[in-house]
Amino acid sequence: MPKHKKGGTKEKSKEFPLPNEDEGTILCVVQQNLGGGFLQVLCTDEQIYKAWIPGKMRRRVWMREGDVILFLPWGTRDMKGEVVYRYSRDQVKKLIEMGLLPEEMLEEVLE
């Protein structure tokens, strides 16, 4: 009889979410942590938004100035929205190679 394996090997997914015009998501760079679960972010559309960190990410995903995030604007006049995903350094390099994120944005925030 064959031996049964307990638990399968899980491969880490190398795919990550990309900005999508149909969903309305935008790439942004964190400028400042405002406190209370909010960030000030500079997006690729050259607008400054106030980003809310949802509860499922609040204590699991830490965000610092200069981090690249995927942002979903709420479509209100007060320029607010929520964080959908935070990209790792390797993923940011891939976004730059794909031409989705200009390098100048990262330099402006880190100065």
C-alpha positions as CSV (number, residue, x, y, z in Angstrom):
1,M,0.0,0.0,0.0
2,P,1.2,3.5,-0.8
3,K,2.0,5.8,2.1
4,H,-0.2,8.8,2.5
5,K,1.5,12.2,2.7
6,K,0.3,14.4,5.4
7,G,-0.2,18.0,4.2
8,G,0.9,19.1,0.8
9,T,3.8,21.2,0.0
10,K,2.7,24.7,-0.5
11,E,4.6,26.7,-3.1
12,K,4.8,30.4,-2.5
13,S,2.8,32.3,-5.1
14,K,5.2,34.5,-7.0
15,E,2.3,36.3,-8.6
16,F,1.2,39.6,-7.0
17,P,-1.7,41.9,-7.8
18,L,-1.2,44.6,-10.4
19,P,-3.0,47.9,-10.7
20,N,-6.2,47.4,-12.6
21,E,-8.2,50.2,-14.3
22,D,-11.4,48.2,-14.2
23,E,-11.2,47.8,-10.4
24,G,-9.8,51.4,-10.0
25,T,-6.6,50.4,-8.1
26,I,-3.5,52.6,-8.3
27,L,0.2,52.2,-7.3
28,C,1.2,54.6,-4.5
29,V,4.2,55.3,-2.4
30,V,3.8,56.0,1.4
31,Q,4.9,59.5,2.3
32,Q,4.0,59.7,6.0
33,N,2.3,57.6,8.7
34,L,-0.5,59.8,10.1
35,G,-1.5,57.5,12.9
36,G,-4.9,56.0,13.7
37,G,-4.6,53.5,10.8
38,F,-4.1,56.2,8.2
39,L,-1.2,57.0,5.8
40,Q,-0.4,59.9,3.4
41,V,0.4,58.4,0.0
42,L,1.6,59.8,-3.3
43,C,0.1,58.0,-6.3
44,T,1.1,57.5,-9.9
45,D,-1.6,59.9,-10.9
46,E,0.3,62.6,-9.0
47,Q,-2.4,63.0,-6.4
48,I,-1.9,62.9,-2.6
49,Y,-4.4,60.7,-0.9
50,K,-5.2,59.7,2.7
51,A,-5.0,55.8,2.8
52,W,-6.8,53.8,5.4
53,I,-5.2,50.5,6.5
54,P,-8.0,47.9,6.9
55,G,-8.2,45.8,10.0
56,K,-7.1,42.6,8.4
57,M,-3.8,44.3,7.5
58,R,-3.4,46.6,10.5
59,R,-1.3,44.4,12.8
60,R,0.0,41.9,10.2
61,V,1.5,44.1,7.5
62,W,3.7,47.0,8.8
63,M,4.1,50.0,6.5
64,R,6.9,52.5,6.5
65,E,7.7,55.6,4.5
66,G,8.9,54.7,1.0
67,D,6.9,51.4,0.8
68,V,5.0,50.8,-2.4
69,I,1.3,49.9,-2.0
70,L,-1.7,49.1,-4.1
71,F,-4.4,51.6,-3.3
72,L,-8.2,51.7,-4.0
73,P,-9.7,55.2,-3.9
74,W,-13.2,55.5,-2.5
75,G,-14.2,58.1,-5.1
76,T,-15.1,60.8,-2.6
77,R,-14.1,64.5,-2.5
78,D,-12.0,64.1,0.6
79,M,-9.3,62.0,-1.4
80,K,-9.5,58.9,0.8
81,G,-9.2,55.2,0.1
82,E,-7.9,52.0,1.4
83,V,-4.7,50.0,1.1
84,V,-5.2,46.7,-0.8
85,Y,-1.6,45.3,-0.9
86,R,2.0,46.1,0.2
87,Y,4.7,45.2,-2.3
88,S,8.0,43.6,-1.2
89,R,11.4,44.9,-2.5
90,D,11.6,42.2,-5.2
91,Q,8.1,43.0,-6.3
92,V,8.9,46.7,-6.6
93,K,11.9,45.9,-8.8
94,K,9.6,43.9,-11.1
95,L,7.1,46.7,-11.2
96,I,9.9,49.1,-12.3
97,E,11.1,46.7,-14.9
98,M,7.5,46.3,-16.2
99,G,7.3,50.1,-16.5
100,L,4.3,50.4,-14.1
101,L,6.2,52.4,-11.5
102,P,8.5,55.3,-12.3
103,E,11.8,55.4,-10.3
104,E,11.4,59.1,-9.8
105,M,8.5,58.5,-7.4
106,L,10.6,56.5,-5.1
107,E,13.4,59.1,-5.1
108,E,11.0,62.0,-4.3
109,V,9.7,60.2,-1.2
110,L,13.0,59.0,0.2
111,E,14.7,62.4,-0.1
